[in-house]
């Protein structure tokens, strides 16, 4: 396996643009930073600054400035890829690093949202666009949370239980409450956002919660190949839809509406098409989770018979 392949989560969950553009580009950034002794969180910070600047340039009704902004947002996405790749290659990773990565992504999109709204208002639109943006942002949060959650679920059940980053809301909340704002401000600040993130994920995945907990009881840390294959068979076809709910698709649409000077259309895309897709894939996934629960019990029964 090549070094760049080792920097992937796993090929199944990677998007087309990631595999053929962002991962190779990010890998070059990651290797350069590794040689310079730059840590993943520093890459995340640099990418966030670049992305926020790119969001600002979308405010102007000027094609050249908009193109520069688009290039900066693309560069930010490459840095976003690079921090995770460097973390996986170097073994320098932590829960806080992952949470910070999500916070940085949200900060970039906050800049994009604000500047799209201001652009719309300064072109004669209503201030009510901010309400539209807030609702759109909430929907965006759920869309990204569920896509990330089920892709990590795939890693957990198909690749390795150590690969899937599935944190329970109650545990995150307990950790958040144990920290002091005065002594642990950075960590508590990041966990404040992550508490809501995990709550969103669990609120739309009731059957998966049962499957996750039950599999831990039955399989512990060693999921049998048969169940891995069953999970893969059921869930791999859905990964392409989760990928649509993440960053690349919405960025392509963002670039189109900005260059067409129709910024408000970006919010309609998230509120309509992406929400419809989220609803469909969540219902479909929960149905599959229910079937997987039954299959898990079959594996459990077979295991008991063998032990006897």
C-alpha positions, 0 to 999 in steps of 0.5 A: 500500500502506498504512503498516500493510501495509508493517509486515507481513512479508507478508500470506501468512505473517500469522495471522488474529489478527495481521492483524485484532488484533495488527498494528493494535494493535501498529502504534499502539504502534509509531507512538507509540514512533517519535514518542517515539524508543523503539527496537525492543529497548526495546519488546521489553524492555517487552513481556517484563516485561509478559508475565512479570508476566502469567505470574505472575498465572496462578499464582493460583486467582482468576478476576479475577487470571487475567483480568488475567494474560491481558490482560497476556499479550495486551498482551505479544503486541501489544508483540511485534508492535510491535517487529518492525513498528517495525523494518521501518518505521524500518529499525532492525533487526539479527540481535541484535534478532531473537534478543533478540525470540525470547529475550523470547518464551521468557522469557515462556513460561518464566514461564507454565510455572513458574507453571502448575506451581506452581499445579498443585502448590499445588492438590495435584498432584505435583512431577513436573509440572515434568518434564512441563513440561520435555518440553513446553518442548522440544517447544514449542521445536521446534514454534516453531523449525520454524514460524518457519523455514519461514515465513522460507523462504517469504519467502526464495523467494517474496518476496525473498531479503533478507526471509527470515531464514535463518541457517546453524547453522555460521555462527552457531556460528562467530560464537558461538565467536569472541565472548568471554564477558568482552568480548561477554557480551550478544551471546554470551549471546543467541547461545548460545540461537540456536545451539541454535535453528538446530540444531533447525531444520536437524535436521528440514529435510534436504531444505530444506538441500539446496534452500536451498544449491542455489538459492543456487548456481543463482540467486544472489540472483535467484530467477526468477518461475517458481520463486517461483510454484512454491514458492508453489503448493507451500507456501502451503497449509502456512502455516496449519498452521505458524501453528497451531504458533506463539503464538496457538493455544497462547495461546488454549488456555492461556487456556481451561485457566487459566479452567477451572482445569486447568493441566496440560492445557496441557502435554498439548496441546503434547505430543499435538496440536501434536507430531502436527501438527509431525510431519505438516507436517515430513514433508509439507514435506520431501516438497515440498522434494524435489520442489522440488529436481527443479524447481530442476534443471529451471530450471537446465537451461533456463537453461543451454540459453538461455545456449548 
